[in-house]
Structure formats: structure tokens, C-alpha cells
């Protein structure tokens, strides 16, 4: 790869805990790309700052967007790729050859790749319980739809937001809002926590495993040794994984958007996995 130093970064709030900088820096080294990657805090709700930071990074490279900015980012970009349009959430951006700011959503593919790695879990025909109704939830819901789930139950603290998600995504045929615990006994193949609960140690658990019957739990939050929620799942006898696998998988897809699929060498995913695990060992916790 040729050219000067390219700048990439992650925009979010909070963002200091993120493993993305160490993962991408390791990937750049593996791929021989002269680039930097930094975490940049952009206060929630500050659209002008988000627009400015996205365009500034894209001018020299590109970047990613995390909570709470994914839905705002989808409205800011000039060109909205299909998954970003479908979800209404953008987590990856760059400039095209015409200088337009392009936004995509790699969370959908990242979730599908991550769940595809789970033993005994097949989303086709499955019943899934989704906790949360924000930008990450939209990606999971679209992924579940594309994978052919039989039913998608969505629980959110504010039921109206979950109802709006179903309506805006046109998921009425497979999705419904539910209270927790649900009014009827249902066995879910998978329960997914897409809320930010668990990033901070003092957070309440998003769901008690005594309230539902579930075969596998997937927490989009990640942490050293898992999360409080995945540890609670294990204590209840429920196999569980945190969001580290999805983080790595969506990051590889972001690299493909920035540099082209043909530029991603064998071993890139393993390199990013190693960097993420090392980051957790030295103290990153969410």
C-alpha cells in the first residue's frame, strides 16, 4: 500500500474503554498499511461535532461510529449503503471517489458471522429474544430477518421505542414487543442483549435468567472474562458469549469497506482477535 499516513478513528460516548484502536492498529501492521486509529469522544446529541469529526476523519481515511451516534450518523452521511439504510444505523464511514461521505452498517454481517460460529445455534427457524431497541438492536433485528428466524420478540424499557423499531423496519410478520418475563412460556434458542447495560460495573443486569427459558445468551457488550450478564448465564446453566466475536467480525468487514476485499490477507481476523484479547488482559473492560 502506498500514500501518506491515513487517519481512522472511532466516534462515540463513552469510547475510552474500546478495544478498536488496538485491533485496527494490529490489522494495519499485518496488512502493511501506514495508518493510525484513535478513539474520539463525541458527546451524545452533538450533531455538529459528529458531522465535523466524521468528515475530518473520512478526508484522510475513514472510521467507525458507536453508541449513541449510529442512528444520527446514518442521517449525516451523503450516501447510505443498503444495510445502513435498512437499519437506519451507520457504524462505518469513508469517502467515495467523488468525495461523498459514505455510510454502511457492518454490525449486521458481524452478528451473522459471530452467531454462525456458535455450536448448535441456527438462526433459521429460531425464536429469538432481543433486549433493547437502539442502533445495535436494529442491526440484530435485520440480521435475524435475513437469517430467517421464526419469531423475534423485542423487549425494551420503553415499549413504544420497540414498537417503532418493528414498524420502521417492517418486521410485523416476525416481530412483536414483549414484557419480561413474557406472559406465556416460550423457549428461545437465543437471547441477545443489545443494550449498553454491562459497560459499567454498577449497571443492572438486562435480564434475569430466571425469567425466561433460553438455550444460548449473546451479550453485545464485552469484557475481561465475559460480562456480568454472561457470567450470570453460566451460573444459571445457560451457555453464553460476549460481544468480542461480533466486534472482531464487524471490524474485518469495515477493513473490507475501506481497502477492498482483495486487500485483506489471510490471518487478519486472527491478528485482530489476538489484539482484542491482549487489550482485555491489560485492563480494557468493556
N, C-alpha and C positions, 0 to 999 in steps of 0.2 A: 504494500500500500504506500502511496506517495502523498505529498502535500504537507502543510504545516500542522501544528497541534490542533486537534479538533476538541471542542468542549461539549461535554454531555453532563446531564445532571438530573436529579430527582427533586420535584417540587411537591411539597406537602406541609402539613401541620397537624401533628408533630412529625419530625423527619430525622432527628438526630440518632434515633435508635436503628435506622435502616441498615441492612446488610448490602444494599445495592451498590454503594461505591466500591467496596472490596470485591464484590463479584464481577462487576464490569471492568475494573482495573485489571483483575486477573485475566479476564477474557481478552482485553485489548493486548496484553502482553503475549498471550497464547497465539493471537491472530496476527501479531506484528503491526498493530495499529497504533500510531502516535496520537494518543487521545487522553484526556482527563475526564474524571467523573466525580461530581460533588453533590452532596445533599444540600438543598437550599430551602430554608423555611420561608413559606409564603403564608401570611395569616389568612385563616379561613374567611371567606366573604370579600376579600380584597381583589376584585376582578381586574382592576387596572394593573396591580402588581403581578398578577398571574399572567395576564396578556403580555406584559413587558418582559417578564422572565422567560416565557415560552419562546417569544420571538428572538430574544437575545441569544438564548442557547441554540435555537434552530439555525441562526445565521452562521454558526461555526460548527454545528454538528447536529444535536437533537437532544431528546430527553424523555423522561417519564413523568407521570403525574400520579400521585397517590392521594389518600383521603386528606382533606374533604373536597378536593378540587376536580374529581373526574368528570362530573356532570357539567360543571362550568367550563372545563377545558373543551368538551365536545361542542359547546356553543361558540367558543372563541376561534377555533381553527377555521381556515378558509376552505379546506377540502376534508370532508368526512368520509372515511373508508367504511365499507359495509358493516363490519361488526361494531364500530363506534356509532354509526347511525342507528343500528338495530338496538343497541343497548342504551343509547343516549349518554354513554360514558366513554371518555378517552383517557388512556393511560400511557400512550406512546405518541411522540410527535417528531417531525422533521420537516425540512423544506424540499419541495419537488424541484424539477429542473426549471420551472417557471418562477421560482421564488415564492410559491404559495405555501402557507403553513398547513401541513397535512396531519390529521389525527387518526389514530387507529386504536383498537382495543385488543391487546394480546392476552388479556385475562381469560377470555373465552377459551382460546386454544390452550392456554396454560392449565386451566382447570380440567379440560378434557384429557390432556396428556397426563396430568397428575393422577386423576381418578383411574385412568387406564392402567396405571402402574399398580393399583391395589389388587391384591389377591382376592378373588371371589366376588368382586364388585363389578356388575354390568349395569350401566345406566339404562340400557334399552329395556323398557317394560317395568322399570323400578318405580317405587314410591319414595319420594324424597321430601324431607322437611327442611326448609330453608329459613334460617333465622336472620332477619334484617331485610331492609328494602332500599339500601343506598346504591351507590355506583357499583360496588363489588357484587351485591346481590343481583343486579341486573345482568352482569356477566355470567354468573352462575345460572340464572334462570334461562338465559338464551342458550347456554351450553346444554342444559338439561333438555330443553326443547329440541335442539339439533341432535341430541343423542337418543331421542325417542322415549323419554320417561313416560310412565303411565299416568302418574299423578304428581303434582308439585304443590305441596302445602306450604304457605308462607306465613310466618309469624313475625310481627314487628310490634314494637312498643306502641306505635301509633298505627292502628289498623287502617286508617284512611290512606296512609302512605303505601302500604302493601297493596291495597285495592287499586290505587293509582298506578302502581308498577304493573299490575296484571292488565289493566285497561290499556295503558300506553304501549305495552309490548304485545297486546293482542293474544294473551295466553289463556283466555277464558275457557278454552276446551280442555286444558290440562291442569290449570292452577286455580287455587282458592285460598282465601285467608283463613287462618285458624287461630284459636286461643291455645295457650299452653297451660295445663295439659289439654289435649284435644277432647272434645265431647264424646267421641267414640274411640274404641280401642283400635288402633292401627299399628301395624308393624312396618317400620320404614327400613328400607335397605340402607339408606344413607341420611344422616342429618348433617347439615352444613352451617357453621357459624360464619356469617359474612359481616357481623357487626365488629366494631372496634373494641368491644369488651374483651379484656385479656391483655391489652397492650400495657396497661398499668397494673402493678401488683395488687392494688386496692380494689380493682374492678370486681363487680359481682359476676358470677358465672352466668352465661347467656341462657342456660337451660340445665335443669336438674335431670339426671338420667333416671330418676325415679318416676318422672312424669310421662315418659314415652318408652315404647319398645323399639329399639333400633339395633341394626346389625353392624353399623360402622359409623364412626363420627369423624368429620373432617373440619378442622378449625383453620380458617384462612389466616388467623394470627399465628405467629411462630415465636419460639423462644428456646432458650437453652434447656435441653431435656424435654422439649414439648412445652405445653402451656398448662395452666391450672385446669383448664377445661379438659384437655386430652388426658391429664393425669386423673381427673375425676372419672372420666370414661373408663380408663383402665381399671380403676378401683371398683367400678360397677360391673366389670367383666365385658366391657364393650371395646373392641379394637378401635384404635383412633390414630390419626396422624395430624400434624400441624401443617401450616401453610408453607413450609420451606420448599417442598417439592413444587408447588404451584409458582412460588416466587422464582425459582430457578428456571422452570419451564417457560414462563411468560417472558423472562429476561432473554432467553435464547431467541424467542420469536421477535423480540424487539431488535436484537442484533441483525436478524434477517431483514427486518424492515429498513434498517439504516444502511446496511452494507451489501445486501443481496444474499440470497440463499447460497449461491455458489461460493461466497466468501467464508462461510462457516466451516471450519476444519473439524476433522474427527478429533474427539477429545474435548471440544469446547464445553459441552454440558458437564463432563466430569470435572473440568477445571473450575467451573463456576460452583459446582457442588462443594468441592474442596474448600474454596474461598469462603463460602457461606458457613460451612461447619467451623472453619478456623475462626471466623468472626464471632460466632456464638461462644467459642471457647475462651476468647479473650475479653468477653464481657458484654457484647451486644445482647439485648434481651427481648426484642420484640419486632 
